[in-house]
Amino acid sequence: MADSPRPQIETSPTPVPPKKRNFGIALEPEVVRISGYALLVGLIGGLVAEGLLELIYFFTNLFFYGKLSFAVTSPAHNHLGLWVIPIPIIGGLLVGVMVYYWEPTLKGHGIPEAMEAVLFSHSRMRLRVAFLKPLATALAIGTGGPFGAEGPIIQTGAAFGSLFGQAIGLTPYYRRVLLAAGAAAGMAATFTAPLAGILVAVELLLFEFRARSFIPVSLAAAVATGVRIHFAGWSALFPTAPYKITGMNELWLFAGMGILMGLVAIAMIRSLFWLEDSFDHFPLKPALIWSPVIGAAILGVIGYFVPQVFGTGYDTIRDMLNNRLRAPGLLGISVAKFWALVISLGSGTTGGVFAPSLIVGGGIGAVYAMACQHFLPNLVSNPAFYALVAMAAVFAGIARAPFTSIVFLFELSHNPNSLLPLIVCVMISDGFVRLFSPDSIMTGKLIKRGLIVLQDYSVPVLMRARIDDVMRKQFSVVQADAELRTILQKFPPENAELLPVVDKQGALVGIIQPHDLLKSDTQDHHFTMRELARQDYVRAYPGDLVDRVNRDMLLKEVENVIVVESHASPKPIGIVRANDILQLRRWLLEEETREVTGI
């Protein structure tokens, strides 16, 4: 007995004053440092956004007007005639070469690639993405690509956030936070829309709404917006007249438009997926080079007849929001932009889908309003109002980001009267698309690669329960000074369960598991329970969240929890096994599926 090793007995921790014990519970102190990093990422993201927009204008002036200038201009006003057709082909060829030889992730609109980095690559993005994506995007849009700049800017900002996190050795989680901060900064700086930038990060990259990520991302978006204001001022990107509905009955028309925009969104998703599959099997090899060339050639032909499809189309969006286009023009531009977008993007070039979806939805929405106005002249307020709401509804449908869409168009309009129609139309469109399309335009590419992507999230069940909700209150304890032979008489190993070991004052000393009692086959029965007590357990207190306790179990690689009265009085009041925590999933299932009767 004297030579037997004696396990180290866990002593009760020194009581911590309540004020100090509360520090860092609701928010990890580490978030303060991460927020500082996010401010820097936001600054970089804002500068990247401004730089990319300037580069797009430079290439637009060069290819469409033969000028070396950074002046804001639109390719829709060119006078090249048939010579406009080869220009997108040049851009498609250059982007195809960059994708094939340098970086495959340049292909696409940017956000799915950022999502993949978050979900499956521990939030790591390559250095070349941060530099090649803006160049490829500027070439694609500057040569007439029917894209928005926001998706690539989001991917580029995300890349800088990820690279910064890697350089300073952050954990994968906080790399994700900085990646999302860079993405939010890019969106906020592109449109002077900080709230939309924050929600893009939440809905498409973070998949959570927690203070430890929300605070840094919000600060990054704020800084990036400040950068945008420094260069462009406070003026809205898409100034609009004040809108106002005629009455509550008009909401029925917005609701009907929600279904129409849902159909448009489904058509866009399915057309894009079909074209991506078709171009992936393009017979001319290498497909990564020649597919964008063919797509660009088709774009050139469409643009010859409808030049408004070229470029970001921001000027077209302004016209739609201010009733400057008639019904035939609105419908023609929207249909042409629809096909120009899905063909160009499906062929494998690069660019964002946000701005193009606004044009597609805005034109169809305005025409819908004009048709309703013909039959119900006293009910329809303003076709431009419908254009605004339809823009949000289409993007919400294709991206599965309804809150981003509502807030973004609300920020653009600066009109509180637009909020209610936005909510009605956007949520109906989003729900309609979810009924008939399991995938969004953001996740389809990832799912085709065999990856599992869920854009819905909820508070984990482990964070909704306290440890005293799952602990077993009926259990036996054994005295630390009791000998093994005495315990064997009272608790045969085949019938015993987890047994807390306590001292004379009832304080927890350790635990005994049933297989520990089997040591009687080889050891002296005079062993005391103090000597046999194990320390591979987690100590918890009433009110502790199951999530926190489960985290400690994983870190210590143990399956047992002993709940004690308090720090000052460590008397066992409950025991929890790993299986007890798993039962929480059953509770959640019953909550969602079982009908409750009575009151």
N, C-alpha and C positions, 0 to 999 in steps of 0.2 A: 504493500500500500504506500509506503513512504517514497518508493521510486516512481510511482504512477504520476504522469503529468497532470497537473491541475489546471483546468481551463481558467482563463482570465474572466473574472466576474465583472459584468457591466455595472457600472455605478450610475446612480441617478445624476442627471445633469444639474448644474447649478441653476437655480431659478433665474429666469430672465425678466427684467422689469417689463411691465406691459407695454410701455411706450416704445422701447427698443424692439420688443417682440413683434410689433406691428409694422416696423420699418421693412420695406421690400416685399410685403405680402401681396398687395394689390398690383404692384408694378416692380419688376426686377430692376435693381439699381443699374445693371448693365445697360438698360435702355437709354440712360443719360448719355453714355459714351456713344452708343449706336446712333442716337439722335444727332450728335455732333458730326459723325461721319455722314449722316443723311443730308445735312446742310451742304456739305461739300459736294456730294453726289447731285443734289438738286441744282447747285450752281453749274456743275459740268453739264448736266442734262439740259438746262436752259440754254447754255452756250452752243451745245451740239444742235439743238433744235433750230436756233437762229442761223447757225452755219449751214445746215442742210437746206433750209429755205432759200438762203442766199445762193447756194450752189445750184439749186433747181432753177432759179431765175437766170443765173449765168448761162446754163446750158440751153434754156429756152430761148434766150436772146441770140445765142450763138447759132443754134440749128435752124430756128424759124425766121430769124431776122438778120443773120449775118453780122451781129454786133457783139463786141466784147463789153458787156455791161451787166451790172447787177440790178438794174431797174426792174421794179415789179411789172410783169407783163403776162399776157395770156396767149398761148398758141392759137386760140380760136380766132384771132384777128389777122392771121397770116394771109398773104396774097400769093402763095406759091402755086396754086392750081394743082395740076397733076404731080408736080414735083414734091408735094407734101407726102405722097405715099412712101417714098424710100426712107424718109427721115425716121419713122418708128422702126424700120428694118435695121437701120444702123444701131439704134439703141438696143434692140433685141439681140443682135449679134454680139455686141460688146458685153451685155449682161450674161448671155449664154456662155461666153468664153470665161468670164469671171467665175460663174457657178461651176463650170466643168473642171477648170484647172486649179482654182484657188479655194473656194469655199462653198460646199453644197447647200449650207443653211441660208445662203443669200436668196435662194429661191423661195417665193411666197411673200406673204404680207407681214411677216415679222412676229406677230403675237403668238401663233402656235409654236414657233421656235423658242420664244421666251418661256412659254408654258412647259415645253418639254424640258428645258434646262431646270426649271423649278421642280418638276414632278419626278424626273428620272435621272438627272445628272448632278444632283446635290447642288443645284444653283451655280454650276460652273459654265461659263461661256468663254469662247476663245478670243484671244486678243485681235485676231484678224477680222472678226465680226465687227468690232467697234470701229474699224477704219474702212473696211470694204463695203459694209452695208450702206452707209451714207453715200459713198461714191456710186455704187450700183443703182441706188434709188434715184439719185440726182440724174444719172444718165437715162434711166428708164422714163422718168417723168419729164425730164428736159427734152427728150426726143418724142414727146407726145403720149407717153403711157397714161392711160385713163385712171390714174391712181391718186390717192391722198398721200401726204407725207407722214401722217401720224403713226401708222403701223411701223414703218422702218425706224422712225424716230424713237418710238417706244422700245423696239428691239435694241437700238443703239444705246439708248439710255440705260436699259437693263444690262447690256453688256458691260458698260463702264461701272455700274454698281457692282456687278458680279466680280469683275477684275479687281476692283478696289478691295472688296471683301476677301478675295483670295490673297492679295498682296500683303494684307495685314494679318492674315491667319485667323479669320473669323470662322465660327462653326457654320455648318451648312444652313442652319436655320437663319442665322443673322446675315449670311450671304444672300439668302432669299429676301430678307427684309430690304437690304440695300439694292438688290436687283429690282424689286418692286418699286423702291423709291426712285430709281433711275427711270423706270417706265412711267411712273406717275409724273415725274418732272418733264419728260418728253411730251406727254399729252397736254399737260397744263401749259407748257410754253408754246405749243403749236397754236392753241386756240384761245389763250388767256382764260383758261377754264380750270382753276385749281380743284374745285370739287369733282368735276368729271375725271380729272387725272387721278385723284385719290380713289374714286370708285372703280376705275379701270383696274387699278392695282388690286383692289379688294376682290372684285368679281372674277378677274381673269388670271391672277397670279398668286395672291396670298391664300385664297380659299379659307379665310378666317377673318373675323372682326374682333381683334384683341388689341388692347392698349399697347402692348409691347411691340407690335408691328404697325398699328394704325398711327401712332404718334410720330415715329420717324418718317413714314411715308408722307404724312400730311405736311410736315416741315419741309421736306424736299419739294413737294408740289408748290408750296408757298414761295420758296426761294426762286424756283424756276419761273413762276408767274411774275415775280419781281424783275427777273432778267428780261422777260418778254416785254413788260411795261417800259423798261428802260430803253429798249430799242424801238418799240412800236407805239408807245403811249397807251392811254386808257381806252381809246376808241375800240368799239366792238369790231370783230372781224366781219360779222354779218349784221350790220345795223338794220333794224326793222322798225316799222311803225307800230304803235301800240295796238294790240289786238284785244277784243272783248267779245265773248259769246252773247248771242241775243237772249238767251234764257236757258234754263235747265233742260228744256226739251231738245236743245241742240246737241246735248251730250249723246243722244241716241244716234245722231249722224256720225259723231266721232267713234262711237262704239262699232257701228257698221264698218267704218273705215278701218278699224283695228283688224277685222276679219280679212278685209281686202289686202291690207299690208302684210298680214300673216301669209296669205297666198303668194304674194310677191316674194317674200322672204324664203318660203319653201322652194319656189321656182329657182331662186338665185342659188340656194344651197345645192339643190340637186343638179342644176346645170353645171355648176362649178365642179362638183365631184365627178360628173360624167366626163367633162372635158379633161380634167386632170388624168383620169384613167386612160382616156383616148390618147392624149399626148405622151403619157408614159410608155405607150406601145408604138410610138411613132417609128415608121420603118427606116427613116433616114438616120443613120448613126454618125456621131453620138447624139442621142435625142436631147440631152441637156443643152446642146448648142443650137440645134436646128429647130427644135420645137418653139423656142421663143421667137426665132426668126419668122416662122410661118404665122404664129400668132400676131406678130407685129405687122406683117404684110396685110393680114385681114383688118387689123386696126387702122392701117393707113387708108384702106379703101373706105371703111366706115367713116373715118375722119374727113375724107375728101367731100363726102356728101353732108356730114353733120360735124363741122369743125369743133362744136362745143364739147365733143367727147374727149378732145385732147387735154392733157394736163390735169391739174387738181380740180379744176372747175369751180374754184371759189367765186369767180365772177358770175357764173351761172346760178350758183346758190343764192347770191345776193339778188339777182333778177327774180328768182322764184319767190323769194321772201318779200318782194316789194311789188308784186303784180305787174312786172314788166314784160311778161310773155303771154301769148294767147294760147288757147287750148291745143291747136295742132302742133305748135312749136313745143309746148310743154311735153306732150305725149311723145313726139318724135325724139326729142332729146333724151327723155327717160328710157325709152326702148333702146335707142342706139347706145346709151351709156351702159345699160344692162348688158348687152351683148359684147360691147367693147371690153367691159370689165372682166366678165367670166371667161372670154376667149383669151385675153391677154394674161390674166392671172393663171388660168388653167394650163396655158402653154409653158409656164415655168419662169416667167420673169418676176420682178420684184416691185412691190408697192402696197400701199394701204387701202383698205376697203371702206374705211369710215366715210370719207368725203364722197366717193362714188355712190355709196348707198344712200346718202342724203339727196343726191340728184335724182336717183331712181325713185325714191319714195316721194320726194317733193313734187316732182312733175305729175306723177299719177295721183297724188293726194289733191293737188290743185285742180286737176281735171275732174276728179270725183266731186269736189265742191262745186265746180261750175255746173256739172250735170244736176246736182241736187238743187242748186240755185235756180235752175230753169223751171223745176217743178215746185219748189218751195222757196220762193223768193224772199219771204219774210222770216225764214228760219235760219238761213245760212248767213253767217256774219261776214267773213272775208276769205276768199280762196287762198290767199297767202297764209292765213292762219292755219288752214288745213295742210298746206305744204309743210309748214314748220312741224306740226304734230306728226304728219306722215313720215317725215325724215327720221324722227326718233323711233317710230314704230317699226320701220324696216330694219334699222340697225339693231334694235333690241331683238328682233326676230332672228336675224342671221348670226348675231354674236352671243345670244343668250345673256345679255347684260342689260336688263331693263332699267335698273336704277341709274347706271351710267348714262343711258340714253335720255331718261327723263331730266336728270340734272344738267346734262350737257346742253340740250336745247333750251332748257329754262335759263341757263347762264347766257346763252346766245341772245335770247329774246329780251332778257332783263324785264320780263313782263309777268307779274304775279297772276294775271288773269289766264295765262297759258297753262298753269300748273294742273288744274283739274282736267281739262281735255287731254293733256299729256298722259296723266295717270290712267285715264280710262282707255285711251287708244293703245298705248304702249303695253299695258298689262294684258289686254285682250289679244293683241298681236303675239305677244310672248307666249301666252297660254295656248293659243291656236297652233303655233309652230311646235311647241313641245308635244302636243297631242299627236302630231303627224310626222315629226322628224326627231329621231332619237339623238341626232348629232347636230352640232352647230358648225358654222363655217370655221370656227376657231379650233374645234376638236376633231373634225373629220379626218384631217391629214394624219393626226396622231393615232387615231383609232385604226386607220388602215395599216399602220405599222405594228399593230398588235398591242398598243399601249392602252391602259385603262384610265380614262379621264372622266371625273365627275365634277361638274360645275356647281352642284348643289352642296351646301354645307350646313351643319347645325351644331349646336353646342354638344360636345361629346357627352355621352351618358355618364361617364366617370366624373365629369365636372358638375353634374346635376345632383349628385348624391353625396351624403356625408358618411363617414366610416361607421358611425353609430347606426346608420340605416341598414347596414348589411352584417354587422357583427352578431355573433351568437352570444346570448347572455347566459345561457345555461351551460356551465362547464365546471370542471373540478380543478382544484389547485392542490399542490403538494408542498409540504414544508421542506425548506432547504436542508434541515438537519436530519430529515427522515432517511433511514437506511433503505437500500434497494430491496432487501428481503421483505420489509414491511410493505413497501409499495406494491410488490409483486402479489402479495396476498390480497390487496384491495383492488388492484388494477391489472388483471391478467393481460399480457401483451396483445392477445388476439381480440380483446374487447376494448382496449384503451384508445383514447383519442389524444389530441394535443393537450398537454398538461403544463400550465404555467407553474414555475417554481417560485415560492415567496419566502421571505425571511420571517422572523417572529413578529415584526411590525406589519406584515402583509405587503411589503414592498417587493416589486418584481426583481427576481435574480436572474432568471433565464427560462428556458422551456425544455420539456422532455417530449420526445416523439415516441410512438409505440415501439419502433424498432430499437430505440435506445435501451428499452427494458429487456431486450433479448440478449444483452450483454451478460445476462446471468448465466449463460451457457459456458462462458469462458472466464468470467471475472468473479471475484469475491463478492458475496452478497452483502458485505458490510460497507460497500460504496454508499456514500450519502448522495442525496439529490443535488446538493450544491456542486459536488465533483462531476456529476454527470450532466449538469445543466448546459445547454447549448446557447450560443449567442447569435445564431443565424436566423434572426427575426427582425422585424421592424416594429418599433414602438410608436404608437399613435395615440392621439388624444381626442376626446369627444369634440365634434364639430369640424375635424379635419376633412377636407375633400378627399373622396376616394381617388381622384386623379393624382393628388400629391402623394398619397400613401402608395399607390400603385407604382409611381415613378421611383420612390425609394426602394420598393421591392425589386424592381428591375435593375437598379443600380447596384444593390447588394446581392442580387441573384438568389433571393430567398422567396419562399412561398407562404410564410406565416407572419401574421400581424397580431400583436397583443395591444389591446386598447386599455390604457390606464386612466385613472381619475384625472390627474393633472400633473404638471411638472413638479409641483411641491409634494404631491401625494401619489407616488407611482404604484397604486394598488390596481391589479387587473380587474377590469369590469366587462371585458368582452374579448373574444378571439375571432380572427378572420383568416380563412384559408383562401388561396388563389381561386378556388372554385366558387367561393361565395361572391367574389367580385364578378366572375363571369355570368352569374345569375342576373346581373343588372341588364344584360342584353335581352334576357327573357322578359324582364319587366318592361323594357322599352317596346318590345314586340307586342306584348299584351296591351300596352297603352295605345298603340297605333291600330290594332286590329280587333280587340275585344270590345263588344258593345257593353256599356255600363247601364244597368237598369236601376231605377230608384233615384232618390235624391240624397 
